[in-house]
C-alpha cells in the first residue's frame, strides 16, 4: 500500500517557507520595485525635490548614442568572458580529472581565485599590466608592442576580460569537475575498447553528458558578467579609455553614484533587469531543449 | 583625509575639544572625496546627516544647489555672533566658495592648486638649465623633446588630473572662459565654452606629442603621479598637494614652477584656481548645536592655527594674515615649493574668467571630458571634434542639473 503523509492545516508549510520568502521579498523584490518606481522620477541628489516624468528617463536613454555603445561593449565583453571562462575551466577540469600525481593540490590551487574579491582581483591585474610599473607590461613592451591600456581601448578591454575570466574560471572548474566525475566510467571505457580516441571520446560522450552542467554554467556566467564584473571594471579602467569598457552595469553606477542622476540610473537598471530576465528565459526555452539530462 | 593629514585633522579636533568644555568635535573618515560626499548625501536622505561635511571643490555646485540641505556659513556665523570676515581670506579662496553677492557658503579648509614639478637631475642630463624651468608651453615642449632624446623616451612630460590641468586650470590661467556666466558662478544656466581655438591648439599639441611619448597620458586622476617620483616622467603637472609625496619618495633633485602658458595668448598668465575641499554645514539641526559649529570654525580661523596647518600639511594658507605670518617667518626661503601655488593664485586680481568655476554634475562631467581627451589622444578624434563633443555632452549634463535644482 502506498504511504502518504498528509499535513493538517496550511500554517506549517507557509511558516517553513517564510524565511526564504522574506529574504526574497526584502532583498530582491523590494529593491527591484523601488528601482521601477524611481525610474519614473527625476530628482536631485539630496532627494529634496522629486518630479514625476512618466517615461522621460527611458526616452532620454534611448536617444543617447552612448547607451547603445555601452550595450555593444557589454555584448562583446560578456561573450568573451563567458566563452573563455567556460572553455578554459573545462580544459582544466578535464586535465585535473585524469589520474595524475598531486591532483588534490592542483584542484585546490585552481579554486583559490574564487575567494578573491572582484576589486582585489582587478587591482592584481592592474599591477601586472600597468604600463610603467607592471612586470608583464614591461615584458610586452620589450617585445615591441606599445602596451597602453590607458589610451588603447582594445588593450583595456583585453585587460578587463582577462581579469574577469580569471576570476570566474575557478567557479566553472568546480562544477565541471563535479560533472565529469559523475559521468559513468563504464561508458567511456566501452568507447575506448571500441577504439575511440580521447578527442573523439570527449566530443561524442563526455561533452554531451556534461551539457546540463554547461548549460547551468552558461546561465550563471552570463549573470556574473552582467552584474558582478563591476568591481573589476571600476578598479582596472574606470570604464575608460573613452568608454571602451563602460558596460551597462558600470554605466548604472557612474550615472547614479557619480552623476547623482538616480532616475536615469534606475531606468537603466530596470532595462538591465529586463534584459537578463529575457536572456535567461531564452536560454531555458531554446537551449535547454538541446540539453540531455 | 588619509595618512599624515588624517593625523592633522584628529589633532585639530582634540585641540578644540580640550580648549572648551561645551562642545565636542568627532572626526570620522568616510573614504575618498567622492565617497565622503556620497556618504554625506546618503546620511542626509536617511535623516541622519553630520553637522559638518568635508566636500571637495568639484562638489561645490551640487552642495550649493541643495539649499534645503545646507546651512550657509555666513548665516551660521552671524546667528552665533562669531567674528567672521570673508575678506580675511585669499580672494581666490573666498571667491570659490561664495555666492556672486560675496556671501560665503562653506568654510574653506584644505586648499591646493596645480603646479609643474620637474626633475632637476634629468634637466642636467639633457643639457637644460635646472634653475630656469620652462615658462611657456612651447618651452615645455622643447624641453620634453630634449629630455626624450636624453633617454626619457617613455615620457617627456605628463599631467595628472588631465581635465583639471588641461581644461579647467588652463582656461583660468589663460583668462579664457571655461563656461559662460563667469564659469557658472553667476548662475546654473551656464554653457561650456572650452572648444575655443586656444583650447583646440593645446589639445592638438598634446595629440601630436603623444605619438612619440614626448607627452604621455597618465590617466584621469592622480594615480599616475608615481611616474614622476620613480623618475620616469621628468616634467609632471599636478596638485601642489603632491609635495609630501615628492619629498618622501623622489630620489633625485627636484623643484616646482608655475604652470606654463602660451605667450601669445593675451593676458596669460592670469591666475590659477584651487583644488582641495571645504567644510559644509548641513541643515536642520538645533540652534544650540550650530553655536558649537560656529565656535569650531572661529577656532579654525585663528591665524596661528591657519599658519600651522599650512606648514604641517603643505596645503595652502587660506587667510591673508596666515600667509603674511608664514612669509615673515622666513619659512619660504627654506621651502620655496610651498609658495609657488600661492603666487599663482594671487598672480593677478581675478577676472570674470578666473574667479573660479562652479558647474553642476562636475564629478561625472570630468569623466566625460576625460573620455573625449582619451579618444583624441588615442587618435580616434581630432582635437576640435573631441572638444566639441566634450562641450555638447557636458552641456546636456548641465541642463539636467539645472532642471533638478531650479524647482
Contacts between the chains, C-beta under 8 A, distances in Angstrom:
chain1	res1	chain2	res2	distance
A	42	B	400	7.9
A	42	B	403	6.9
A	42	B	404	5.9
A	43	B	404	6.5
A	44	B	65	7.1
A	44	B	66	6.7
A	44	B	404	4.3
A	44	B	405	5.7
A	45	B	41	5.3
A	45	B	62	6.1
A	45	B	66	7.2
A	46	B	41	5.9
A	46	B	44	5.7
A	46	B	45	6.7
A	46	B	66	4.5
A	46	B	68	7.5
A	46	B	69	4.6
A	47	B	44	7.9
A	47	B	45	4.8
A	48	B	66	6.3
A	48	B	67	7.8
A	48	B	68	4.8
A	48	B	69	6.3
A	49	B	404	7.0
A	49	B	407	5.3
A	51	B	407	6.9
A	132	B	154	7.0
A	132	B	155	7.9
A	132	B	226	7.4
A	132	B	227	5.4
A	132	B	230	7.0
A	132	B	232	5.3
A	133	B	226	7.1
A	133	B	230	7.8
A	148	B	217	8.0
A	150	B	217	5.7
A	150	B	218	7.4
A	150	B	219	5.5
A	150	B	374	7.7
A	151	B	210	7.6
A	151	B	217	5.4
A	151	B	374	6.0
A	151	B	377	5.6
A	151	B	378	4.5
A	152	B	378	6.3
A	153	B	378	7.1
A	238	B	220	6.7
A	238	B	367	7.6
A	239	B	367	7.5
A	240	B	220	6.9
A	240	B	367	7.9
A	240	B	370	7.0
A	240	B	371	6.4
A	240	B	374	5.8
A	241	B	371	7.4
A	241	B	374	3.8
A	241	B	375	7.6
A	241	B	378	6.5
A	242	B	371	4.7
A	242	B	372	7.2
A	242	B	374	4.2
A	242	B	375	3.9
A	242	B	378	6.7
A	242	B	380	6.9
A	243	B	371	5.4
A	254	B	364	6.4
A	254	B	367	6.8
A	255	B	364	7.1
A	257	B	34	7.9
A	257	B	38	6.1
A	258	B	34	6.6
A	258	B	363	5.0
A	258	B	364	4.4
A	258	B	367	6.7
A	259	B	361	5.8
A	259	B	363	7.2
A	259	B	364	3.7
A	259	B	397	7.2
A	260	B	41	7.7
A	260	B	62	6.7
A	260	B	361	6.9
A	260	B	363	8.0
A	260	B	364	7.8
A	261	B	361	7.9
A	261	B	400	6.8
